[in-house]
Amino acid sequence: MQIKTHMGVSIDGLVTSADGLAAWEWDPGYDGKSPPPGYSDFMENVGAVVMGRTTFEQGLPEWKDAWPWGERPIRVLTHRPLPEGAPATVKASLGGPKAVVDELKKTGITNDVQLLGGPKAIQSFIDADLLDRLGIVVLPVLLESGIPLFPVKATAFSREVWDKSSHKPARETVRTMRLESQKQLEGRAVHMVYAFT
Ligand SMILES: NC(=O)c1ccc[n+]([C@@H]2O[C@H](COP(=O)([O-])OP(=O)(O)OC[C@H]3O[C@@H](n4cnc5c(N)ncnc54)[C@H](OP(=O)(O)O)[C@@H]3O)[C@@H](O)[C@H]2O)c1
C-alpha cells in the first residue's frame, strides 16, 4: 500500500488561484466535465482517499450529487466532527497521518491510498514520513497568486549574505527526492512522480 498524491500545480507552483479554485480548473484544456489529466489512470489502483478538511468542505457541495469515489473509504483529516450530509463511506480522522494509515490498514485495504490534498494535509504526511510518492501534474498556466503546494520564503539575492554563507547548513536540511517517472499528458501537462529518498 502506497500513499500517493496527484496534485495539479501551476507552473509557478500554486495549487489554487487566489480565490481558492483548484489549479486544475485553470488548465487551458479543462472542459469542466472530464477528469483532470492522468486522474483516471492514477485512480486504477486507489482503494481509499484521504484529504484535509478544507478540501473536503470545499468539494462536498459539488461531489454530493455525483459522488466521485464509489464505495471507496474516504477519510478527512480534522480536529473536529464533520458536518452532516456526506455518504457513510466518509469518516473524520482525528488522529493525524499515522492514525489514519493504521486505521485504513486494519480495514484490509491493500490498494494504494490517494492523499488528495490540500497542501496542509500533504505537509503533515511529509512531516510524518508517510508520503510514499509525490505525484504532481504541472499545468501550463501562471496563476501568480493562490495557495502554493509548498510554502516558500522568498528572498532576494544579497551579496552580503552570499559572501558570509558557507552554503552548507541549508543543503543539510534540504529534502531530496528521486524522480520515478515523468510523462507528457494530453499534449500540454507534465506528470512527474517523485519518491522521497
Ligand atoms: N490542485 C489540486 O490538485 C488540489 C487538490 C486538493 C486541494 N486543493 C486545494 O487546496 C486548498 C485547501 O488546502 P489547505 O492546505 O488550505 O487545506 P487542507 O489540507 O485541505 O485542509 C486543512 C485542514 O485539514 C485539517 N488537517 C490537515 N492536516 C491535518 C492533520 N495532520 N491532523 C488533523 N487535521 C488536519 C485541519 O482542519 P481542522 O483543524 O480545521 O479540523 C486543517 O486546517 C483548497 O482550496 C483546494 O481547492 C487543490
The ligand as an ORCA input file, in Angstrom:
! r2SCAN-3c Opt
* xyz 0 1
  N      -4.749     21.445     -7.245
  C      -5.034     20.341     -6.612
  O      -4.735     19.230     -7.090
  C      -5.726     20.408     -5.278
  C      -6.011     19.209     -4.611
  C      -6.624     19.279     -3.372
  C      -6.935     20.502     -2.805
  N      -6.637     21.651     -3.474
  C      -6.947     22.958     -2.898
  O      -6.290     23.079     -1.649
  C      -6.997     24.049     -0.869
  C      -7.010     23.654      0.589
  O      -5.704     23.355      1.019
  P      -5.237     23.615      2.520
  O      -3.823     23.173      2.612
  O      -5.569     25.016      2.903
  O      -6.215     22.706      3.395
  P      -6.422     21.111      3.557
  O      -5.122     20.407      3.658
  O      -7.406     20.654      2.560
  O      -7.178     21.099      4.970
  C      -6.534     21.665      6.082
  C      -7.326     21.307      7.319
  O      -7.416     19.900      7.446
  C      -7.194     19.517      8.792
  N      -5.900     18.826      8.835
  C      -4.913     18.821      7.902
  N      -3.889     18.036      8.301
  C      -4.274     17.537      9.497
  C      -3.667     16.637     10.417
  N      -2.453     16.121     10.188
  N      -4.314     16.329     11.554
  C      -5.537     16.826     11.789
  N      -6.175     17.695     10.960
  C      -5.549     18.025      9.835
  C      -7.221     20.791      9.597
  O      -8.599     21.066      9.840
  P      -9.249     21.487     11.243
  O      -8.148     21.681     12.243
  O      -9.973     22.741     10.920
  O     -10.185     20.412     11.620
  C      -6.658     21.791      8.597
  O      -6.994     23.130      8.867
  C      -8.404     24.147     -1.461
  O      -8.615     25.456     -1.968
  C      -8.423     23.113     -2.579
  O      -9.135     23.549     -3.731
  C      -6.038     21.627     -4.697
*
